[in-house]
Amino acid sequence: MKAIINVYLKNGVLDPQGKATHHALDSMNFSKVEDVRIGKQIIMKLSNRDKEEAYKEVEKMCEELLANTVIEDYTIEIV
Amino acid sequence: MKAIINVYLKNGVLDPQGKATHHALDSMNFSKVEDVRIGKQIIMKLSNRDKEEAYKEVEKMCEELLANTVIEDYTIEIV
């Protein structure tokens, strides 16, 4: 079983990495870019058999380690 | 128009960030994790009107700036 976790900064939280990338793209004449936000994608192989159990476990991992829930949100997809 | 770009290390390329995360999860008793790989997710707002044109432009951005194609692959989704 595989979990795909996206961790991204909450709306309103400044994203310096995204800003820098936007700026770099601008200076390379990619003028149609309006906004850039950069997050993490974590891909995890799991030995769980049960989808719901896997989801709950991954959610716990996100809360405890993978995301800083003060400034970050996350989405979990189990495939 | 929005572009969702995932940049991840090619298979076989060592992922120290993923390894460290795996190790940390292990020590927190998440024993069902078999492998962790960490990549970047870039979310971009574009003023393009044409989907195909947007895709081509984002592809160029990936090749020139966003991904290190020696060690990284990427996927592009235009929504």
N, CA and C atoms of all chains as a GROMACS GRO file, in nm:
protein
  474
    1MET      N    1   0.083  -0.120   0.000
    1MET     CA    2   0.000   0.000   0.000
    1MET      C    3   0.087   0.126   0.000
    2LYS      N    4   0.040   0.228  -0.068
    2LYS     CA    5   0.121   0.349  -0.080
    2LYS      C    6   0.044   0.469  -0.029
    3ALA      N    7   0.112   0.559   0.040
    3ALA     CA    8   0.049   0.683   0.084
    3ALA      C    9   0.117   0.800   0.014
    4ILE      N   10   0.036   0.889  -0.041
    4ILE     CA   11   0.089   1.011  -0.100
    4ILE      C   12   0.044   1.127  -0.013
    5ILE      N   13   0.141   1.193   0.047
    5ILE     CA   14   0.110   1.300   0.141
    5ILE      C   15   0.162   1.433   0.086
    6ASN      N   16   0.076   1.528   0.075
    6ASN     CA   17   0.120   1.662   0.035
    6ASN      C   18   0.115   1.755   0.155
    7VAL      N   19   0.226   1.817   0.183
    7VAL     CA   20   0.233   1.912   0.293
    7VAL      C   21   0.261   2.050   0.234
    8TYR      N   22   0.176   2.145   0.265
    8TYR     CA   23   0.193   2.278   0.205
    8TYR      C   24   0.162   2.386   0.309
    9LEU      N   25   0.220   2.502   0.287
    9LEU     CA   26   0.199   2.614   0.379
    9LEU      C   27   0.055   2.661   0.372
   10LYS      N   28   0.000   2.696   0.488
   10LYS     CA   29  -0.137   2.748   0.493
   10LYS      C   30  -0.148   2.877   0.415
   11ASN      N   31  -0.266   2.906   0.366
   11ASN     CA   32  -0.292   3.034   0.300
   11ASN      C   33  -0.256   3.148   0.395
   12GLY      N   34  -0.185   3.246   0.341
   12GLY     CA   35  -0.151   3.361   0.423
   12GLY      C   36  -0.014   3.350   0.485
   13VAL      N   37   0.041   3.229   0.489
   13VAL     CA   38   0.177   3.214   0.541
   13VAL      C   39   0.275   3.244   0.428
   14LEU      N   40   0.369   3.333   0.455
   14LEU     CA   41   0.466   3.373   0.355
   14LEU      C   42   0.552   3.254   0.311
   15ASP      N   43   0.573   3.241   0.179
   15ASP     CA   44   0.650   3.130   0.124
   15ASP      C   45   0.773   3.185   0.052
   16PRO      N   46   0.883   3.204   0.124
   16PRO     CA   47   1.002   3.265   0.064
   16PRO      C   48   1.060   3.182  -0.051
   17GLN      N   49   1.052   3.050  -0.038
   17GLN     CA   50   1.104   2.963  -0.144
   17GLN      C   51   1.024   2.984  -0.274
   18GLY      N   52   0.891   2.992  -0.258
   18GLY     CA   53   0.805   3.017  -0.372
   18GLY      C   54   0.830   3.154  -0.433
   19LYS      N   55   0.847   3.252  -0.346
   19LYS     CA   56   0.874   3.390  -0.393
   19LYS      C   57   1.002   3.396  -0.474
   20ALA      N   58   1.106   3.330  -0.422
   20ALA     CA   59   1.236   3.330  -0.490
   20ALA      C   60   1.225   3.262  -0.627
   21THR      N   61   1.149   3.152  -0.630
   21THR     CA   62   1.130   3.080  -0.756
   21THR      C   63   1.054   3.167  -0.856
   22HIS      N   64   0.949   3.234  -0.807
   22HIS     CA   65   0.872   3.324  -0.892
   22HIS      C   66   0.962   3.431  -0.952
   23HIS      N   67   1.044   3.490  -0.866
   23HIS     CA   68   1.136   3.593  -0.909
   23HIS      C   69   1.232   3.541  -1.016
   24ALA      N   70   1.286   3.422  -0.994
   24ALA     CA   71   1.380   3.362  -1.089
   24ALA      C   72   1.311   3.337  -1.223
   25LEU      N   73   1.187   3.286  -1.218
   25LEU     CA   74   1.113   3.261  -1.342
   25LEU      C   75   1.087   3.391  -1.416
   26ASP      N   76   1.054   3.496  -1.342
   26ASP     CA   77   1.032   3.628  -1.401
   26ASP      C   78   1.156   3.673  -1.478
   27SER      N   79   1.270   3.658  -1.413
   27SER     CA   80   1.394   3.706  -1.475
   27SER      C   81   1.435   3.618  -1.593
   28MET      N   82   1.372   3.500  -1.606
   28MET     CA   83   1.396   3.415  -1.723
   28MET      C   84   1.288   3.436  -1.830
   29ASN      N   85   1.211   3.543  -1.814
   29ASN     CA   86   1.106   3.580  -1.909
   29ASN      C   87   0.985   3.487  -1.914
   30PHE      N   88   0.961   3.414  -1.808
   30PHE     CA   89   0.834   3.342  -1.797
   30PHE      C   90   0.736   3.440  -1.732
   31SER      N   91   0.673   3.521  -1.817
   31SER     CA   92   0.599   3.635  -1.765
   31SER      C   93   0.455   3.600  -1.725
   32LYS      N   94   0.410   3.479  -1.758
   32LYS     CA   95   0.270   3.446  -1.731
   32LYS      C   96   0.247   3.382  -1.595
   33VAL      N   97   0.354   3.372  -1.518
   33VAL     CA   98   0.341   3.314  -1.385
   33VAL      C   99   0.288   3.420  -1.289
   34GLU      N  100   0.179   3.387  -1.220
   34GLU     CA  101   0.120   3.484  -1.128
   34GLU      C  102   0.154   3.457  -0.983
   35ASP      N  103   0.173   3.330  -0.951
   35ASP     CA  104   0.202   3.296  -0.812
   35ASP      C  105   0.267   3.158  -0.806
   36VAL      N  106   0.361   3.142  -0.714
   36VAL     CA  107   0.427   3.012  -0.695
   36VAL      C  108   0.427   2.977  -0.547
   37ARG      N  109   0.381   2.856  -0.516
   37ARG     CA  110   0.389   2.808  -0.378
   37ARG      C  111   0.458   2.672  -0.383
   38ILE      N  112   0.547   2.649  -0.289
   38ILE     CA  113   0.620   2.523  -0.290
   38ILE      C  114   0.594   2.444  -0.162
   39GLY      N  115   0.556   2.320  -0.180
   39GLY     CA  116   0.532   2.232  -0.066
   39GLY      C  117   0.612   2.104  -0.080
   40LYS      N  118   0.586   2.009   0.011
   40LYS     CA  119   0.654   1.881   0.007
   40LYS      C  120   0.559   1.772  -0.037
   41GLN      N  121   0.610   1.676  -0.112
   41GLN     CA  122   0.531   1.557  -0.139
   41GLN      C  123   0.606   1.437  -0.083
   42ILE      N  124   0.539   1.366   0.006
   42ILE     CA  125   0.602   1.251   0.070
   42ILE      C  126   0.534   1.124   0.019
   43ILE      N  127   0.612   1.033  -0.036
   43ILE     CA  128   0.556   0.907  -0.086
   43ILE      C  129   0.608   0.794   0.002
   44MET      N  130   0.514   0.718   0.056
   44MET     CA  131   0.546   0.623   0.159
   44MET      C  132   0.495   0.485   0.120
   45LYS      N  133   0.580   0.384   0.134
   45LYS     CA  134   0.532   0.247   0.117
   45LYS      C  135   0.496   0.194   0.253
   46LEU      N  136   0.379   0.130   0.262
   46LEU     CA  137   0.331   0.080   0.390
   46LEU      C  138   0.299  -0.068   0.380
   47SER      N  139   0.318  -0.139   0.490
   47SER     CA  140   0.285  -0.281   0.489
   47SER      C  141   0.145  -0.307   0.542
   48ASN      N  142   0.068  -0.201   0.569
   48ASN     CA  143  -0.069  -0.219   0.617
   48ASN      C  144  -0.153  -0.293   0.513
   49ARG      N  145  -0.252  -0.366   0.562
   49ARG     CA  146  -0.344  -0.436   0.473
   49ARG      C  147  -0.475  -0.356   0.460
   50ASP      N  148  -0.504  -0.282   0.565
   50ASP     CA  149  -0.633  -0.213   0.572
   50ASP      C  150  -0.617  -0.065   0.538
   51LYS      N  151  -0.697  -0.020   0.440
   51LYS     CA  152  -0.684   0.116   0.391
   51LYS      C  153  -0.714   0.221   0.499
   52GLU      N  154  -0.820   0.196   0.574
   52GLU     CA  155  -0.864   0.293   0.675
   52GLU      C  156  -0.763   0.304   0.788
   53GLU      N  157  -0.711   0.188   0.828
   53GLU     CA  158  -0.608   0.184   0.932
   53GLU      C  159  -0.484   0.259   0.886
   54ALA      N  160  -0.446   0.237   0.759
   54ALA     CA  161  -0.330   0.305   0.702
   54ALA      C  162  -0.351   0.455   0.706
   55TYR      N  163  -0.471   0.499   0.666
   55TYR     CA  164  -0.501   0.642   0.665
   55TYR      C  165  -0.483   0.704   0.804
   56LYS      N  166  -0.539   0.632   0.903
   56LYS     CA  167  -0.532   0.684   1.040
   56LYS      C  168  -0.389   0.694   1.090
   57GLU      N  169  -0.309   0.593   1.054
   57GLU     CA  170  -0.170   0.592   1.097
   57GLU      C  171  -0.092   0.706   1.032
   58VAL      N  172  -0.116   0.726   0.902
   58VAL     CA  173  -0.046   0.832   0.830
   58VAL      C  174  -0.088   0.969   0.884
   59GLU      N  175  -0.216   0.980   0.919
   59GLU     CA  176  -0.264   1.106   0.976
   59GLU      C  177  -0.189   1.137   1.106
   60LYS      N  178  -0.168   1.033   1.186
   60LYS     CA  179  -0.094   1.049   1.312
   60LYS      C  180   0.050   1.093   1.283
   61MET      N  181   0.112   1.030   1.182
   61MET     CA  182   0.249   1.069   1.144
   61MET      C  183   0.256   1.216   1.106
   62CYS      N  184   0.154   1.261   1.031
   62CYS     CA  185   0.151   1.400   0.987
   62CYS      C  186   0.143   1.494   1.106
   63GLU      N  187   0.053   1.460   1.199
   63GLU     CA  188   0.034   1.546   1.316
   63GLU      C  189   0.158   1.551   1.404
   64GLU      N  190   0.227   1.436   1.413
   64GLU     CA  191   0.337   1.427   1.508
   64GLU      C  192   0.473   1.461   1.449
   65LEU      N  193   0.488   1.441   1.319
   65LEU     CA  194   0.622   1.461   1.262
   65LEU      C  195   0.624   1.534   1.128
   66LEU      N  196   0.541   1.489   1.035
   66LEU     CA  197   0.562   1.531   0.895
   66LEU      C  198   0.522   1.675   0.866
   67ALA      N  199   0.418   1.723   0.936
   67ALA     CA  200   0.374   1.860   0.910
   67ALA      C  201   0.385   1.943   1.037
   68ASN      N  202   0.417   2.069   1.018
   68ASN     CA  203   0.411   2.164   1.128
   68ASN      C  204   0.273   2.228   1.120
   69THR      N  205   0.178   2.175   1.200
   69THR     CA  206   0.038   2.212   1.181
   69THR      C  207   0.006   2.356   1.220
   70VAL      N  208   0.104   2.425   1.278
   70VAL     CA  209   0.082   2.567   1.305
   70VAL      C  210   0.078   2.647   1.174
   71ILE      N  211   0.168   2.610   1.083
   71ILE     CA  212   0.176   2.686   0.958
   71ILE      C  213   0.148   2.601   0.834
   72GLU      N  214   0.132   2.470   0.851
   72GLU     CA  215   0.115   2.383   0.734
   72GLU      C  216  -0.014   2.302   0.739
   73ASP      N  217  -0.069   2.278   0.621
   73ASP     CA  218  -0.180   2.184   0.604
   73ASP      C  219  -0.129   2.063   0.528
   74TYR      N  220  -0.208   1.956   0.530
   74TYR     CA  221  -0.164   1.838   0.455
   74TYR      C  222  -0.284   1.764   0.396
   75THR      N  223  -0.258   1.691   0.289
   75THR     CA  224  -0.358   1.601   0.234
   75THR      C  225  -0.297   1.461   0.229
   76ILE      N  226  -0.382   1.361   0.250
   76ILE     CA  227  -0.335   1.222   0.248
   76ILE      C  228  -0.416   1.144   0.145
   77GLU      N  229  -0.345   1.069   0.063
   77GLU     CA  230  -0.414   0.983  -0.032
   77GLU      C  231  -0.353   0.844  -0.019
   78ILE      N  232  -0.438   0.744   0.002
   78ILE     CA  233  -0.389   0.606   0.014
   78ILE      C  234  -0.423   0.533  -0.115
   79VAL      N  235  -0.322   0.476  -0.179
   79VAL     CA  236  -0.348   0.405  -0.306
   79VAL      C  237  -0.293   0.264  -0.302
   80MET      N  238  -0.562   2.967  -1.462
   80MET     CA  239  -0.514   2.831  -1.482
   80MET      C  240  -0.409   2.795  -1.377
   81LYS      N  241  -0.409   2.670  -1.334
   81LYS     CA  242  -0.317   2.630  -1.229
   81LYS      C  243  -0.231   2.513  -1.276
   82ALA      N  244  -0.105   2.513  -1.241
   82ALA     CA  245  -0.018   2.400  -1.271
   82ALA      C  246   0.027   2.336  -1.142
   83ILE      N  247   0.015   2.203  -1.136
   83ILE     CA  248   0.065   2.129  -1.020
   83ILE      C  249   0.183   2.046  -1.069
   84ILE      N  250   0.299   2.077  -1.016
   84ILE     CA  251   0.422   2.013  -1.061
   84ILE      C  252   0.480   1.932  -0.947
   85ASN      N  253   0.504   1.805  -0.971
   85ASN     CA  254   0.571   1.724  -0.870
   85ASN      C  255   0.712   1.693  -0.918
   86VAL      N  256   0.809   1.725  -0.836
   86VAL     CA  257   0.949   1.698  -0.868
   86VAL      C  258   1.000   1.597  -0.767
   87TYR      N  259   1.052   1.486  -0.816
   87TYR     CA  260   1.097   1.381  -0.723
   87TYR      C  261   1.225   1.318  -0.773
   88LEU      N  262   1.302   1.264  -0.683
   88LEU     CA  263   1.428   1.199  -0.718
   88LEU      C  264   1.402   1.074  -0.802
   89LYS      N  265   1.488   1.052  -0.902
   89LYS     CA  266   1.475   0.933  -0.985
   89LYS      C  267   1.496   0.809  -0.901
   90ASN      N  268   1.440   0.699  -0.946
   90ASN     CA  269   1.463   0.571  -0.881
   90ASN      C  270   1.613   0.541  -0.876
   91GLY      N  271   1.659   0.497  -0.762
   91GLY     CA  272   1.799   0.462  -0.751
   91GLY      C  273   1.885   0.575  -0.696
   92VAL      N  274   1.830   0.697  -0.698
   92VAL     CA  275   1.904   0.808  -0.640
   92VAL      C  276   1.877   0.811  -0.489
   93LEU      N  277   1.982   0.814  -0.412
   93LEU     CA  278   1.969   0.812  -0.266
   93LEU      C  279   1.892   0.935  -0.216
   94ASP      N  280   1.799   0.913  -0.125
   94ASP     CA  281   1.717   1.022  -0.072
   94ASP      C  282   1.741   1.035   0.079
   95PRO      N  283   1.842   1.113   0.118
   95PRO     CA  284   1.878   1.123   0.261
   95PRO      C  285   1.765   1.180   0.346
   96GLN      N  286   1.689   1.274   0.290
   96GLN     CA  287   1.578   1.334   0.364
   96GLN      C  288   1.472   1.227   0.394
   97GLY      N  289   1.444   1.147   0.294
   97GLY     CA  290   1.348   1.038   0.312
   97GLY      C  291   1.397   0.935   0.412
   98LYS      N  292   1.525   0.902   0.402
   98LYS     CA  293   1.586   0.804   0.494
   98LYS      C  294   1.577   0.854   0.639
   99ALA      N  295   1.608   0.982   0.658
   99ALA     CA  296   1.604   1.039   0.793
   99ALA      C  297   1.462   1.036   0.848
  100THR      N  298   1.365   1.068   0.761
  100THR     CA  299   1.224   1.067   0.803
  100THR      C  300   1.181   0.925   0.839
  101HIS      N  301   1.222   0.829   0.755
  101HIS     CA  302   1.191   0.688   0.782
  101HIS      C  303   1.245   0.646   0.919
  102HIS      N  304   1.368   0.684   0.943
  102HIS     CA  305   1.434   0.651   1.069
  102HIS      C  306   1.359   0.714   1.187
  103ALA      N  307   1.320   0.840   1.170
  103ALA     CA  308   1.247   0.909   1.277
  103ALA      C  309   1.114   0.841   1.305
  104LEU      N  310   1.044   0.802   1.196
  104LEU     CA  311   0.914   0.734   1.213
  104LEU      C  312   0.933   0.600   1.284
  105ASP      N  313   1.040   0.530   1.247
  105ASP     CA  314   1.072   0.402   1.312
  105ASP      C  315   1.088   0.421   1.462
  106SER      N  316   1.162   0.523   1.499
  106SER     CA  317   1.190   0.544   1.641
  106SER      C  318   1.067   0.594   1.716
  107MET      N  319   0.962   0.635   1.639
  107MET     CA  320   0.836   0.673   1.702
  107MET      C  321   0.736   0.558   1.698
  108ASN      N  322   0.787   0.439   1.666
  108ASN     CA  323   0.706   0.316   1.665
  108ASN      C  324   0.602   0.307   1.553
  109PHE      N  325   0.626   0.380   1.445
  109PHE     CA  326   0.546   0.356   1.325
  109PHE      C  327   0.619   0.246   1.247
  110SER      N  328   0.588   0.122   1.280
  110SER     CA  329   0.671   0.012   1.231
  110SER      C  330   0.628  -0.038   1.093
  111LYS      N  331   0.515   0.011   1.043
  111LYS     CA  332   0.466  -0.042   0.916
  111LYS      C  333   0.514   0.036   0.795
  112VAL      N  334   0.601   0.132   0.819
  112VAL     CA  335   0.655   0.209   0.707
  112VAL      C  336   0.770   0.132   0.644
  113GLU      N  337   0.763   0.111   0.514
  113GLU     CA  338   0.868   0.034   0.446
  113GLU      C  339   0.965   0.123   0.371
  114ASP      N  340   0.916   0.236   0.324
  114ASP     CA  341   1.004   0.325   0.247
  114ASP      C  342   0.946   0.465   0.245
  115VAL      N  343   1.031   0.566   0.249
  115VAL     CA  344   0.986   0.705   0.242
  115VAL      C  345   1.070   0.778   0.138
  116ARG      N  346   1.004   0.846   0.047
  116ARG     CA  347   1.075   0.931  -0.050
  116ARG      C  348   1.011   1.070  -0.042
  117ILE      N  349   1.093   1.171  -0.045
  117ILE     CA  350   1.040   1.307  -0.033
  117ILE      C  351   1.074   1.389  -0.155
  118GLY      N  352   0.972   1.449  -0.212
  118GLY     CA  353   0.991   1.536  -0.328
  118GLY      C  354   0.930   1.672  -0.304
  119LYS      N  355   0.928   1.752  -0.410
  119LYS     CA  356   0.871   1.885  -0.401
  119LYS      C  357   0.740   1.891  -0.478
  120GLN      N  358   0.646   1.967  -0.426
  120GLN     CA  359   0.525   1.996  -0.503
  120GLN      C  360   0.517   2.146  -0.524
  121ILE      N  361   0.514   2.185  -0.650
  121ILE     CA  362   0.510   2.327  -0.683
  121ILE      C  363   0.372   2.359  -0.742
  122ILE      N  364   0.304   2.455  -0.682
  122ILE     CA  365   0.173   2.494  -0.731
  122ILE      C  366   0.183   2.636  -0.786
  123MET      N  367   0.142   2.651  -0.911
  123MET     CA  368   0.168   2.773  -0.985
  123MET      C  369   0.038   2.828  -1.043
  124LYS      N  370   0.015   2.958  -1.024
  124LYS     CA  371  -0.098   3.022  -1.092
  124LYS      C  372  -0.046   3.082  -1.221
  125LEU      N  373  -0.118   3.057  -1.330
  125LEU     CA  374  -0.074   3.105  -1.461
  125LEU      C  375  -0.184   3.189  -1.525
  126SER      N  376  -0.142   3.288  -1.604
  126SER     CA  377  -0.242   3.369  -1.674
  126SER      C  378  -0.266   3.318  -1.815
  127ASN      N  379  -0.209   3.205  -1.850
  127ASN     CA  380  -0.233   3.148  -1.984
  127ASN      C  381  -0.381   3.116  -2.004
  128ARG      N  382  -0.425   3.126  -2.129
  128ARG     CA  383  -0.563   3.088  -2.162
  128ARG      C  384  -0.567   2.946  -2.222
  129ASP      N  385  -0.456   2.908  -2.284
  129ASP     CA  386  -0.453   2.782  -2.357
  129ASP      C  387  -0.380   2.674  -2.275
  130LYS      N  388  -0.448   2.561  -2.256
  130LYS     CA  389  -0.395   2.455  -2.172
  130LYS      C  390  -0.265   2.397  -2.227
  131GLU      N  391  -0.264   2.374  -2.357
  131GLU     CA  392  -0.147   2.311  -2.419
  131GLU      C  393  -0.025   2.403  -2.413
  132GLU      N  394  -0.052   2.530  -2.440
  132GLU     CA  395   0.056   2.630  -2.433
  132GLU      C  396   0.110   2.636  -2.290
  133ALA      N  397   0.020   2.634  -2.192
  133ALA     CA  398   0.061   2.638  -2.052
  133ALA      C  399   0.149   2.518  -2.019
  134TYR      N  400   0.106   2.401  -2.065
  134TYR     CA  401   0.182   2.279  -2.038
  134TYR      C  402   0.324   2.291  -2.092
  135LYS      N  403   0.335   2.340  -2.216
  135LYS     CA  404   0.467   2.351  -2.280
  135LYS      C  405   0.556   2.449  -2.206
  136GLU      N  406   0.495   2.559  -2.160
  136GLU     CA  407   0.573   2.659  -2.089
  136GLU      C  408   0.622   2.603  -1.955
  137VAL      N  409   0.534   2.532  -1.885
  137VAL     CA  410   0.573   2.475  -1.755
  137VAL      C  411   0.680   2.369  -1.775
  138GLU      N  412   0.670   2.293  -1.883
  138GLU     CA  413   0.771   2.192  -1.914
  138GLU      C  414   0.908   2.258  -1.930
  139LYS      N  415   0.907   2.372  -1.998
  139LYS     CA  416   1.032   2.446  -2.018
  139LYS      C  417   1.088   2.495  -1.884
  140MET      N  418   0.998   2.544  -1.798
  140MET     CA  419   1.041   2.588  -1.665
  140MET      C  420   1.107   2.474  -1.589
  141CYS      N  421   1.046   2.355  -1.598
  141CYS     CA  422   1.100   2.239  -1.526
  141CYS      C  423   1.239   2.206  -1.577
  142GLU      N  424   1.254   2.205  -1.710
  142GLU     CA  425   1.383   2.168  -1.768
  142GLU      C  426   1.491   2.270  -1.732
  143GLU      N  427   1.451   2.398  -1.726
  143GLU     CA  428   1.551   2.504  -1.711
  143GLU      C  429   1.576   2.544  -1.566
  144LEU      N  430   1.476   2.526  -1.482
  144LEU     CA  431   1.494   2.575  -1.344
  144LEU      C  432   1.444   2.481  -1.235
  145LEU      N  433   1.321   2.431  -1.251
  145LEU     CA  434   1.256   2.369  -1.136
  145LEU      C  435   1.310   2.232  -1.099
  146ALA      N  436   1.353   2.156  -1.199
  146ALA     CA  437   1.403   2.021  -1.170
  146ALA      C  438   1.549   2.009  -1.214
  147ASN      N  439   1.624   1.933  -1.139
  147ASN     CA  440   1.759   1.896  -1.182
  147ASN      C  441   1.745   1.763  -1.255
  148THR      N  442   1.737   1.769  -1.387
  148THR     CA  443   1.697   1.650  -1.464
  148THR      C  444   1.803   1.539  -1.462
  149VAL      N  445   1.919   1.567  -1.408
  149VAL     CA  446   2.019   1.461  -1.394
  149VAL      C  447   1.972   1.360  -1.288
  150ILE      N  448   1.915   1.411  -1.181
  150ILE     CA  449   1.876   1.322  -1.072
  150ILE      C  450   1.726   1.325  -1.043
  151GLU      N  451   1.652   1.416  -1.107
  151GLU     CA  452   1.510   1.429  -1.073
  151GLU      C  453   1.418   1.411  -1.194
  152ASP      N  454   1.303   1.355  -1.169
  152ASP     CA  455   1.196   1.350  -1.268
  152ASP      C  456   1.085   1.444  -1.224
  153TYR      N  457   0.991   1.473  -1.316
  153TYR     CA  458   0.881   1.559  -1.275
  153TYR      C  459   0.753   1.519  -1.349
  154THR      N  460   0.641   1.552  -1.287
  154THR     CA  461   0.512   1.538  -1.354
  154THR      C  462   0.445   1.674  -1.354
  155ILE      N  463   0.369   1.700  -1.460
  155ILE     CA  464   0.299   1.828  -1.471
  155ILE      C  465   0.150   1.801  -1.490
  156GLU      N  466   0.070   1.872  -1.414
  156GLU     CA  467  -0.075   1.862  -1.430
  156GLU      C  468  -0.129   2.004  -1.442
  157ILE      N  469  -0.203   2.028  -1.549
  157ILE     CA  470  -0.263   2.161  -1.567
  157ILE      C  471  -0.412   2.151  -1.536
  158VAL      N  472  -0.458   2.233  -1.442
  158VAL     CA  473  -0.601   2.226  -1.405
  158VAL      C  474  -0.668   2.363  -1.415
   0.00000   0.00000   0.00000
